[in-house]
Amino acid sequence: QVQLVESGGGLVQAGGSLRLSCAASKSITSFIAMAWYRQAPGKQRDFVARIHNSGTTTSADSVKGRFTISRDYDKNMVYLQMNSLKPEDTAVYYCVAQETVARFYWGQGTQVTVSS
């Protein structure tokens, strides 16, 4: 069983920045891709950003130009740098590891709250 642990969430004012981190219990080089999702209160879980093992990244239109996903193989970590945060970015953020086409692992999530 793969374990993913997110950290770095917290309370920040609008316009501020946070960096989320995701630590995996298995080498991230073994995954097809790593991603971040988020879920706001009363809403469905939404895609935020993804990094393929090739290095290709994709992100949701709502965060383009503000959020950046990256990875560090030496530290076995995945990051989400979030800049110019808005109140609508408030959500629980989840780290996701894709091991195969149909196998995904999810972390427990970290809360991000952006005050106006």
Secondary structure as UniProt FT lines:
FT   STRAND          4..7
FT   STRAND          10..13
FT   TURN            14..15
FT   STRAND          18..24
FT   HELIX           28..30
FT   STRAND          33..39
FT   TURN            41..42
FT   STRAND          45..52
FT   TURN            53..54
FT   STRAND          57..59
FT   TURN            61..66
FT   STRAND          67..72
FT   TURN            73..76
FT   STRAND          77..82
FT   HELIX           87..89
FT   STRAND          91..98
FT   STRAND          104..106
FT   STRAND          110..115
//
